[in-house]
C-alpha cells in the first residue's frame, strides 16, 4: 500500500492548478442516466471516485469514454440495460446512491445496494427515499438492497426536507427533471455543486427555477437531451491548498480557484491570519505573520464546510491561542485528532467540539489516514512538522485529491509517494 513521506519546514512558493470538483462531477455523471444522448463533461478530475462512478455507469449499460488524451473530458451515453447498482461498487463510494433518482425517473425501477455506514458516521439515505416516495416511488428494503418501483412515471410533489442534505437534494432534482408536473424542493441544499448540476440539467432541457437558493422549483419535462458541460473548480481542494500555503508560512497562487464558491472558508481563513486576494484567473494565498486561533462550526453551504474541518484543525494546531472546532454535520468526524496529537498537537474532543490549544511546532511521526479529508489534514501537519512524517493508507487521498504530492512538491515541499 502506498504511503506519503513528508519532511516539514519548507515554506511553499509557486502555483497550484485547482482541478474540477469531485463532488460536482459525481452527480453530473449520474445525470448521464437521464438521457440516451451524449453528455460531454469537461474539467473532469482524475480520481479514484470518478473511476468508481464510471464503473457503476458501465454496469448500467452507459458507455463512459475519455475523449481527450489526458482524460479530462468524459463522454457518457447509451441506453440503460441494467438497473442494479451492486454492493461491490456502492460499498466503495456512497455517492453511488445518486443513480437511484435518475434510474427511477428513466426506467421506473432501480435496485441499489444500501450504502451503510462509513468512517465518519452512519449516513442514512432516508431523506432520498422519503422524497422519492412522495413522487410516487415504492421501496422495499431487503437483503441489503433498496428495491424501488414506480407505476408509470414519477410525479411532481412538494418536498420539505427536515434537514439539509446535499445528496438528497441532488437525487430529487434529477428525478424531478423527468417527472410529470411540478416539484418544489424546500430547505434544499445550495452548495455550488448543486448549482453546477442544475446548470447542466438546464442545458439538457430541464426547467428549474431558484438555482442557488433554498427552494428549487422544477417543471418536469418528457425527455432530456445531450449537452456539453464544464465542471466547476473544486472549492475543497482550493481550501485545502490555501491551508497548505498558510501552515507552511508560504505564498501560493491557486490557479482557477473561485472566491465566490468558498463561502465562510475565506472569512475564517482571513480571521486566522491568512491573506487571500482574488485575481482574474485564481486566488493568491499568503501567510505573512503568525496564525491565530479562530472558533469554527461546520454548517451547510455557505457556512464552513465539514469537508474543510480536518484541514482547518491542522492549521489551528500550530496557531497562537486556542480555538473550538464544532462539527454539526457528521457525528464521528474527529478521527484525525489522535493522529494529530501523536505529532504533538494539543487537541481535546468534548462531544461534538474539539478544543485546540495551539503549539509552536509539531514533530514528524508515522500516522494513519482514516478518511479523505483527514488524510490531507495529516499532510498539512507534516508540512509544518519538524522531521519526517509518513502518512499511511493514502488510498483515501487518491479518492479525492489528484496528484497531491506532485502539486505540493512543485511548490517546494519535500514530499514523495512511496509505492508498495
Ligand atoms: C455530500 C458530500 C460530502 C460532504 C457532505 C456534507 C458528495 C459526493 N459528498 O455528502 O463530501 O461531506 O455532502 O457537505 O457530494 N442525512 C440523513 N439522511 C439522508 C441524507 C443525509 O440523515 O437521507 C444526514 C447525513 O447523515 C449527514 C447530513 O444529513 O449528517 C448531511 O449529509 P448530506 O448532505 O446528505 O451528505 P452527502 O450528500 O452524503
Boltz pocket constraint, residues with backbone or C-beta under 6 A from the ligand:
constraints:
  - pocket:
      binder: B
      contacts: [[A, 22], [A, 23], [A, 24], [A, 26], [A, 94], [A, 95], [A, 121], [A, 122], [A, 123], [A, 124], [A, 125], [A, 126], [A, 127], [A, 128], [A, 129], [A, 163], [A, 164], [A, 165], [A, 166], [A, 167], [A, 168], [A, 189], [A, 305], [A, 306], [A, 307], [A, 328], [A, 329], [A, 330], [A, 331]]
      max_distance: 6.0
